[in-house]
């Protein structure tokens, strides 16, 4: 018997209401080809399982130091809390099981599509209300397109509303393999200028723009939706020329996709320290929907994409009855 393929997932979201119609279950797939400087989900960057440690909860018992044969852990003599050499860690998970403070976890667990669907099933009583369903996110879900497509196919068999969140940075064949089972596809547009896009995400955007255009045609023909998300990050993509360029591009797309503006938030900063990394974007205040730059961004989108609905924040997206 052929071995069943597995995906690596780093988190589940329950009873969410901003990433698709109604109440959603969310599954976060590990691995991403982009390196956005403001990424709020650093656990999703590497495709490999990795150790994450909440050092603030450590009481310095030294159990992990004794257990680890790789010498990953040591007690800091100044604050008597554990410090980790993450480069040595093989994510075996032994210290996770025996940590009395439960301050450790392995971010990344393998699942088959059937195993993931069983988790979705547990919440169907709630998610089926108001046409809720399942949203796949990441990381970048298209890096594990085979399992994503298989899972969504099972969901559509049982008439579950399905969405994905993606950067659209993938081969078109992989994107359409997953999108064929979606009711809605959320696509981020980080920047309209390819050189600047590469500076702030690590990759150019020609493939992304090409895939977005194809995707809007494909989904429109099937009576399904694409929603263009425009994250607004001060100092990185907040230029009016960027907003105007994005709006002009979106105005040319099939199906008149909604533009959804996402104000910057810094909720992911602490996660970087948990995996021995550091967020490049620090010290920025969280933005609110009524902040002047956000209001101006929405005005420009409406001016240059007058036939497209413009919303601010995930909860403001309009879904047809």
C-alpha positions in Angstrom: 0.0 0.0 0.0 1.3 3.4 -0.9 2.2 5.7 2.0 -0.3 8.5 2.4 1.0 12.0 1.8 1.2 14.3 4.8 1.2 18.1 5.3 3.0 20.0 8.0 0.6 22.2 10.0 1.6 24.6 12.7 -1.7 25.9 14.1 -5.5 25.7 14.1 -7.9 28.6 14.5 -11.3 28.0 15.9 -14.5 30.0 15.5 -12.9 32.8 13.5 -15.1 35.3 11.7 -12.7 37.5 9.6 -11.3 35.0 7.1 -14.4 34.0 5.1 -18.1 33.9 5.4 -19.6 33.0 8.8 -17.8 31.1 11.5 -14.6 29.5 10.3 -12.2 26.8 11.2 -8.7 27.7 10.1 -5.7 25.5 9.4 -2.2 27.1 9.1 0.2 25.3 6.8 3.9 25.5 7.4 6.4 26.9 5.0 6.5 30.1 2.9 8.7 31.3 -0.1 8.3 34.9 0.9 10.2 36.7 3.7 8.0 39.7 4.4 9.8 41.9 6.8 6.6 42.4 8.9 5.4 38.8 8.9 3.1 38.2 11.8 3.3 34.4 11.6 7.0 33.5 11.9 6.1 29.9 12.9 4.9 29.5 9.3 8.2 30.5 7.5 10.2 27.3 7.7 8.5 24.2 6.4 10.3 22.0 9.0 8.9 21.4 12.5 10.8 23.5 15.0 11.0 24.2 18.8 9.2 27.2 20.1 9.8 28.3 23.7 7.9 30.9 25.8 10.9 31.9 28.0 8.7 34.2 30.2 7.1 31.1 31.7 10.3 29.3 32.5 11.1 28.8 36.2 14.7 27.6 35.7 14.1 24.1 36.9 16.8 22.7 34.6 14.9 19.7 33.4 15.4 20.5 29.7 19.2 21.0 30.3 19.5 17.5 31.8 17.4 15.9 29.1 18.9 17.4 25.9 21.9 15.4 24.5 22.5 18.2 21.9 23.3 20.9 24.4 20.6 23.1 23.2 19.6 24.4 26.7 21.5 26.2 29.4 20.4 28.2 32.4 21.3 31.9 32.3 23.0 32.8 35.6 21.6 36.3 35.6 17.8 35.7 35.4 17.9 31.9 36.1 15.8 31.1 33.0 16.7 28.8 30.2 18.4 30.0 27.0 18.4 28.0 23.8 20.9 27.4 21.0 18.2 26.9 18.4 20.8 26.0 15.7 21.6 22.8 17.6 17.9 21.8 18.1 16.6 18.8 16.1 13.0 19.3 17.3 12.9 15.8 18.9 10.2 17.0 21.3 11.5 15.3 24.4 11.9 18.5 26.4 8.3 19.5 25.4 6.9 16.4 26.9 8.6 16.8 30.2 8.6 20.6 30.7 6.6 21.1 34.0 5.7 24.7 33.0 4.4 23.8 29.5 6.4 26.6 28.0 7.7 24.6 25.1 6.0 23.3 21.9 7.0 21.8 18.6 5.6 24.1 15.9 4.8 21.8 13.0 2.9 18.4 13.1 2.3 16.1 10.2 -1.3 15.3 9.1 -2.9 13.5 6.2 -5.9 15.1 4.5 -8.2 12.7 6.2 -6.8 13.5 9.7 -7.2 17.2 9.0 -10.8 16.7 7.9 -11.6 14.9 11.1 -10.6 18.0 13.0 -12.8 20.1 10.7 -15.7 17.8 11.4 -15.6 18.4 15.1 -16.7 22.0 14.6 -19.2 21.6 11.8 -22.2 22.1 14.2 -21.0 25.7 14.6 -19.3 26.4 11.3 -22.2 25.3 9.2 -24.3 28.0 10.8 -24.5 31.1 8.6 -22.7 29.2 5.8 -19.4 29.1 7.7 -16.7 26.7 6.8 -12.9 26.1 6.4 -10.1 28.5 5.6 -6.6 27.3 4.8 -3.8 29.7 5.5 -0.1 29.7 6.4 2.8 30.2 5.8 1.9 29.6 2.2 -0.7 26.9 1.7 0.4 26.4 -2.0 3.7 25.0 -0.8 1.7 21.9 0.2 -0.8 22.1 -2.6 -1.5 18.4 -2.9 -2.8 17.9 0.6 -4.6 21.2 0.5 -6.4 20.3 -2.6 -7.3 16.8 -1.3 -8.6 18.3 1.9 -10.7 20.9 0.1 -12.1 18.3 -2.2 -13.3 16.3 0.7 -14.9 19.4 2.2 -16.7 20.2 -1.1 -18.1 16.7 -1.1 -19.8 17.6 2.1 -20.9 21.0 1.0 -18.6 23.0 3.3 -17.7 26.6 2.3 -14.0 26.8 1.6 -11.4 29.5 1.3 -7.6 29.9 1.1 -5.3 32.8 1.9 -2.3 33.0 -0.4 0.4 35.2 -1.8 -0.2 33.6 -5.2 3.6 33.0 -5.5 3.5 29.5 -7.0 3.2 27.7 -10.3 -0.2 28.3 -11.9 -0.9 24.6 -12.0 -0.5 24.4 -8.2 -2.7 27.4 -7.6 -5.6 26.2 -9.8 -5.3 22.7 -8.4 -6.3 24.2 -5.0 -8.5 27.1 -6.2 -10.9 24.7 -8.1 -12.2 23.6 -4.7 -12.6 27.1 -3.2 -15.5 29.4 -2.8 -13.3 32.4 -2.1 -9.6 33.0 -2.6 -7.9 35.8 -0.6 -4.7 37.1 -2.3 -2.3 39.5 -0.8 -0.8 42.3 -2.8 2.2 43.6 -0.8 3.4 46.1 -3.4 2.8 46.9 -7.1 6.4 47.7 -8.0 8.4 44.6 -8.5 11.8 45.9 -7.3 10.3 47.3 -4.1 8.3 44.1 -3.7 11.6 42.1 -3.8 13.2 44.5 -1.2 10.4 44.0 1.3 9.4 40.3 0.7 12.5 38.7 -0.9 10.9 38.0 -4.3 9.7 40.0 -7.3 6.0 40.1 -8.1 5.7 39.4 -11.9 4.5 35.8 -11.2 2.1 37.0 -8.5 0.5 39.5 -10.8 0.2 37.1 -13.6 -1.4 34.5 -11.3 -3.8 37.0 -9.9 -5.0 38.0 -13.3 -5.5 34.3 -14.3 -7.1 33.5 -11.0 -9.7 36.3 -11.3 -10.7 35.1 -14.7 -10.9 31.5 -13.6 -12.9 32.2 -10.4 -15.2 34.7 -12.2 -16.1 32.1 -14.8 -17.0 29.6 -12.1 -19.1 32.2 -10.1 -16.6 32.3 -7.3 -14.8 35.1 -5.6 -11.3 36.6 -5.3 -10.6 39.2 -2.6 -7.5 41.3 -3.0 -5.9 42.1 0.4 -3.8 45.2 0.6 -1.7 45.1 3.9 -0.7 48.6 4.9 2.7 48.7 6.5 4.1 52.2 7.4 7.5 52.7 5.8 7.3 49.7 3.6 4.3 49.9 1.3 2.4 53.0 2.5 3.3 55.2 -0.5 0.3 56.7 -2.3 1.8 55.6 -5.6 1.7 52.0 -4.4 -2.0 52.2 -3.4 -2.9 53.9 -6.7 -0.9 51.2 -8.7 -2.7 48.4 -6.8 -6.1 50.0 -7.3 -5.5 50.5 -11.0 -4.4 46.9 -11.5 -7.3 45.5 -9.5 -9.7 47.7 -11.6 -8.6 45.7 -14.7 -9.3 42.3 -13.2 -12.3 40.0 -14.1 -15.1 39.7 -11.5 -14.5 43.1 -9.9 -12.7 41.7 -6.8 -13.1 43.5 -3.6 -10.1 45.4 -2.2 -9.7 44.7 1.5 -7.2 47.0 3.3 -5.5 45.4 6.3 -4.0 48.0 8.8 -0.7 47.0 10.3 -0.6 45.1 13.6 2.4 44.0 15.7 0.9 40.9 17.3 3.5 38.6 15.9 6.6 40.2 17.3 6.9 38.1 20.4 6.7 34.9 18.4 10.1 35.6 16.8 11.9 35.3 20.1 10.2 32.0 20.8 12.0 30.4 17.8 15.3 32.3 18.3 14.7 34.9 15.6 14.0 38.6 15.4 11.4 40.6 13.6 12.9 43.2 11.2 9.9 45.5 11.7 9.8 46.7 15.3 8.6 49.7 17.2 5.6 50.5 14.9 2.3 51.2 16.5 -0.7 49.2 15.7 -2.9 51.0 13.2 -6.6 51.6 13.5 -9.3 51.7 10.7 -9.9 55.4 11.3 -6.2 56.4 11.2 -5.7 59.1 8.5 -3.3 57.0 6.4 -5.8 54.1 6.3 -8.7 56.4 5.4 -6.6 58.0 2.6 -5.6 54.5 1.3 -9.3 53.6 1.1 -10.2 56.9 -0.6 -7.5 56.3 -3.3 -8.7 52.7 -3.9 -12.2 53.9 -4.4 -11.0 56.7 -6.7 -8.9 54.5 -8.9 -11.0 51.3 -8.8 -14.5 52.9 -8.7 -16.3 49.6 -9.8 -14.7 47.6 -7.0 -15.9 47.4 -3.4 -13.3 48.7 -0.9 -13.3 47.6 2.8 -11.0 48.0 5.8 -10.4 45.1 8.1 -11.3 41.5 7.6 -14.6 41.9 9.4 -15.8 44.5 7.0 -15.8 42.3 3.9 -19.2 41.9 2.2 -20.4 38.5 1.4 -23.5 37.8 -0.9 -26.5 36.0 0.7 
